[in-house]
Amino acid sequence: MEPDDKENECPRLSEMVPGMAGTFKALGDHTRLQIIYLLSTDTSGTLGVSDLAARLGISQPAVSQHLKTLKSEGLVESRREGFFICYTVNRDRIMQFREQFDLMYASVMEQCNREMVRKSTRDRNLRACVIFYSYSGITRRVAEGIRNASGCDLIEVRTKTPYSSFTAYTTGVIRSRKMACDQIEPAEIDVSAYDFLIIGTPVWAWKPSPAINGAVQALKGCEGKMAVVFTTCSNQPGEALPLLSKSLADRGVRVMAEISLDAEDTKNPDAGGELLRKIIGADPLRSLESGTPGTGQQTIRDVKS
Ligand SMILES: Cc1cc2nc3c(=O)[nH]c(=O)nc-3n(C[C@H](O)[C@H](O)[C@H](O)COP(=O)(O)O)c2cc1C
């Protein structure tokens, strides 16, 4: 994370923490969790104090007290229907709590990831960079997660002519099926200063995006470098990974691992950290240490079918 982002993040965390502590406290009770469960699984939307008391086997005043606590945290809402008061879970508050939790989770994972990278690189001064294209932001978020965890450089490739939501699915898909190379910025990507490249692209029509094909052609000083490639996709990576690896191999790059992330994987706020864990698990650094890039080591493929 850049220092600027950190500054923006901290006030948010200090705002969030008191609210989260109250919510955890409200939820940190067996009966109240049961109430949340009963309300969230009830399809009638008409549960009242007496129903809850009967299902939980406790007194109505006890249920009222628990509901008061849940309501004060905004977790539960009530509405009057005649003489009857019904209770429901407040979806918006639960979603807000989840977002707060995700933010805290991402922050904690970032720290763990940095520790993981430090241990696995044994404090060697490895120069790595992530080169990526992203049309709708998913691959960018993963790439930034890797950068935040490892401190490596980030090189975002953009198409000279940006795709619209129409041209992406027309021209873009046709071009990706032909393995065409888009004109990109930067026009040249000099990687001679790096030991290790991580290259990421969204899948377009089961193939790499034309922008990343353009990026592979724009590489300078890439011969003999080691790389890991990754794709993000909805659920069907098709041939995107092997095709991207082949384009890189044609440029003299040695691809050590291919990793595909689907929509479920990229929902994880720590998707970048998870990817880094897989990369480290594939241990491309060991062969870097042995000093034999460019010679036949098996590519590790991690693709869900
Ligand atoms: C033009 C286009 C074609 C796509 N083709 C595929 C595909 O073949 N298989 C798939 O699983 N997802 C496909 N997707 C979904 C994207 O690969 C997926 O949402 C990806 O994570 C988006 O990454 P981005 O936000 O970095 O652009 C396509 C998306 C677009 C825009």
Ligand as a Chemical Component Dictionary entry (heavy atoms), coordinates in Angstrom:
data_LIG
# 
_chem_comp.id                   LIG 
_chem_comp.type                 NON-POLYMER 
_chem_comp.pdbx_formal_charge   0 
_chem_comp.three_letter_code    LIG 
# 
loop_
_chem_comp_atom.comp_id 
_chem_comp_atom.atom_id 
_chem_comp_atom.alt_atom_id 
_chem_comp_atom.type_symbol 
_chem_comp_atom.charge 
_chem_comp_atom.model_Cartn_x 
_chem_comp_atom.model_Cartn_y 
_chem_comp_atom.model_Cartn_z 
_chem_comp_atom.pdbx_ordinal 
LIG C1  C1  C 0 -14.921 -9.021  -23.622 1  
LIG C2  C2  C 0 -14.945 -9.960  -22.455 2  
LIG C3  C3  C 0 -14.825 -11.325 -22.653 3  
LIG C4  C4  C 0 -14.828 -12.223 -21.577 4  
LIG N1  N1  N 0 -14.664 -13.557 -21.784 5  
LIG C5  C5  C 0 -14.628 -14.410 -20.734 6  
LIG C6  C6  C 0 -14.409 -15.822 -20.931 7  
LIG O1  O1  O 0 -14.206 -16.324 -22.015 8  
LIG N2  N2  N 0 -14.427 -16.630 -19.820 9  
LIG C7  C7  C 0 -14.646 -16.141 -18.559 10 
LIG O2  O2  O 0 -14.674 -16.912 -17.612 11 
LIG N3  N3  N 0 -14.807 -14.801 -18.339 12 
LIG C8  C8  C 0 -14.806 -13.935 -19.402 13 
LIG N4  N4  N 0 -14.966 -12.585 -19.186 14 
LIG C9  C9  C 0 -15.034 -12.098 -17.806 15 
LIG C10 C10 C 0 -13.681 -11.524 -17.347 16 
LIG O3  O3  O 0 -12.595 -12.353 -17.728 17 
LIG C11 C11 C 0 -13.620 -11.408 -15.836 18 
LIG O4  O4  O 0 -14.713 -10.701 -15.358 19 
LIG C12 C12 C 0 -12.328 -10.760 -15.383 20 
LIG O5  O5  O 0 -12.091 -11.037 -14.017 21 
LIG C13 C13 C 0 -12.353 -9.257  -15.582 22 
LIG O6  O6  O 0 -11.117 -8.705  -15.217 23 
LIG P1  P1  P 0 -10.859 -7.130  -15.274 24 
LIG O7  O7  O 0 -11.875 -6.495  -14.335 25 
LIG O8  O8  O 0 -9.471  -6.953  -14.772 26 
LIG O9  O9  O 0 -11.057 -6.669  -16.669 27 
LIG C14 C14 C 0 -14.970 -11.713 -20.253 28 
LIG C15 C15 C 0 -15.108 -10.317 -20.060 29 
LIG C16 C16 C 0 -15.093 -9.461  -21.144 30 
LIG C17 C17 C 0 -15.202 -7.975  -20.910 31 
# 
loop_
_chem_comp_bond.comp_id 
_chem_comp_bond.atom_id_1 
_chem_comp_bond.atom_id_2 
_chem_comp_bond.value_order 
_chem_comp_bond.pdbx_ordinal 
LIG C1  C2  SING 1  
LIG C2  C3  SING 2  
LIG C2  C16 DOUB 3  
LIG C3  C4  DOUB 4  
LIG C4  N1  SING 5  
LIG C4  C14 SING 6  
LIG N1  C5  DOUB 7  
LIG C5  C6  SING 8  
LIG C5  C8  SING 9  
LIG C6  O1  DOUB 10 
LIG C6  N2  SING 11 
LIG N2  C7  SING 12 
LIG C7  O2  DOUB 13 
LIG C7  N3  SING 14 
LIG N3  C8  DOUB 15 
LIG C8  N4  SING 16 
LIG N4  C9  SING 17 
LIG N4  C14 SING 18 
LIG C9  C10 SING 19 
LIG C10 O3  SING 20 
LIG C10 C11 SING 21 
LIG C11 O4  SING 22 
LIG C11 C12 SING 23 
LIG C12 O5  SING 24 
LIG C12 C13 SING 25 
LIG C13 O6  SING 26 
LIG O6  P1  SING 27 
LIG P1  O7  DOUB 28 
LIG P1  O8  SING 29 
LIG P1  O9  SING 30 
LIG C14 C15 DOUB 31 
LIG C15 C16 SING 32 
LIG C16 C17 SING 33 
# 
